Amino acid sequence: MGHPKSKASFIPPMLLLRTDRLPEGPEWVYELKLVGYRAIAAKADGRVHLWSRNENDFAGRYPSIAKALMKLPDQTVVDGEIVALDESGKPSFNALQNYGSAQTPLIYYLFDVMILRGRDLRAEPLEVRRELLAVKVLRFLSDPIRPAPPQFP
């Protein structure tokens, strides 16, 4: 029996939970905090959509990223962070907030795939989704789309 097909559309991202101390144990991983805008991207019926975490349209604001996402597999939804780089190549939230120049390099770091070719992966473990992201999604994409920096055990 196959998986029911899922339509590629906006999925609200999982947000941070505040805590007084870091959780510990083998089931937890730590990641670098990216300084940018959280963005959900989808390709459905040959069209690319790029949204903020509040479902505002980002495709018009970041056309180079939307264009690069045309190579996403159809019926796929990914989660990531849009980051702008300053003159020295370092992430800069100020540069992102004031983006409007083709001179400002933008990167869309992907860290999760939630739907892949119509298959909802959200019940799968994170390490499975990350492997699928690398093998079935990222290998088809190029700059300004990149994998998120590595995580820490």
Beta strands, then each sheet from edge to edge (+ up, - down):
strand 1: 30-31
strand 2: 37-44
strand 3: 47-52
strand 4: 76-84
strand 5: 106-116
strand 6: 119-120
strand 7: 145-147
strand 8: 151-152
sheet 1: 1+ 8-
sheet 2: 3+ 2- 4+ 5- 6+
sheet 3: 3+ 2- 4+ 5- 7-
end
